[in-house]
Amino acid sequence: MAIYLAGVLAFAVGIAITIALHELGHMLSARVFGMRVRRYFVGFGPKLASVRKGHTEYGVAAVPFGGFCEIAGMTANDYVTDEEAPYAMVNKPWWQRVAVLSGGVAVNILLGLSIIYSVAVASGIPNPYADHTATVGEVTCTSDQNPETGELEPCVGTGAGGEAGIRVGDRILAVDGQDIEDFPQLAEEVAEKPGETVDFRVERGGEISEVPVTIDEVTRYTTGGEPFAAGSVGLVSQPIEDAVRQFGPVEAVGATFALTGQMLEATVEGVLSLPSKIPGLINAVLGGQREEDSPMSVVGASMIGGELAERSLWDVFFMMLASLNFFLALFNLVPLPPLDGGHIAVVLFERIRDFFRRLNGRGPGGPVNYEKLMPITYVAAAALISLGGLVLIADVVNPIRLFG
């Protein structure tokens, strides 16, 4: 228990440091372009302590999972003194404003890269060059799930895959025209089609053919004990060769960028799928099954960090922290105020608007009046707070557990 709690605390501290460094990215980039930084705080809520150096107040607030960097004149509606005017963000070139607004995102990306590189050299990372094609390692029978043990019932014979002629070593490329990237995706596609006859695109010995498979219908159970029909074909994945690999200092550079690209792509998909996860979160709060890929709060992520620390899975611990940095970076680029992406969108709008004004022989239109954006800001902020509260409640009453 002591190791678990230490892991929870360590991951929570890692999150706090991540957020603090995100805000530091804004502050340092603002300083590079001669902007006036009024305040840099780690945490939010009531101020615990602060010190003033030059024009900047540095402080710590009561709630550590947050922070902010206040730059003079971030918008045209911010009050700026005559002395601050030359250093106000709103009076700087558009590209400098975008660079400063992107400073936190850049730091998160660099942090993620640094973590992945360190793990790649020290212990090993998921091999970005490994072949994840759904390759059959065993052809077996299909059976129902035992509702008491959760295990599959004993069975004999051959399942739908074997009856259709699929063999060990076959590579499944597609199901009914839907490309299959790996075995988990194959299992997911099959589970959704009990009793249906579908075409498997199979590669064998370099030759590709379409194999019709009538998927067996089996009984599975939810975590609440409710039975449901699922599809099964009796195929078991072949272990992925060299799935996790340690790299040398030089070759780890390329591997780090390759894996980062894959993780960023998955993160984009995760951010885009957030709205679709809300019904599942509500169901989890009400006692239903909590999906393993559902969003997590700081609390939930720290709890998983504790589980990983308890089992000395430090490489996974740090890879999860890298993934968190990528999520924070890309989520902040969503073009809605009050996120960084919302402010960037305003600056780019001003730039595009002024371009067309010049084509018409007119002067610049001036900074956007943020008061007109307040309804959007309030709605977006309320949605983010509501989502955050829902995720937090789900993590408390029905947390995700990696090890049961």
Protein Blocks (a to p, Z undefined) as FASTA:
>chain_A
ZZmmmmmmmmmmmmmmmmmmmmmmmmmmmmmnopacfbdcededjdfbdcdehjbccddd
fblggcddddehkbfkbccdfklmmmgfklpcfklmmmmmmmmmmmmmmmmmmmmmmmmm
mnopcdfkbcfbdcdfbdcddddddfknopacddedjdfklmnopaehiacfbgghiacf
bfklmmmmmmmmghiacdddddeehiacdddddddddddddfkopacddddehiacddde
hkbccddfklmmmmmmmmmmmmmmmmmmmmmmmmmmmmmmmmmmnopacdfkbccdfklm
mmmmmmmmmnopaklmmmmmmmmmmmmmmmmmpccdfbfklmmmmmmmmmmmmmmmmmno
pacebjadfklmmmmmmmmmmmmmmmmmmmmmmmmmmccdfkZZ
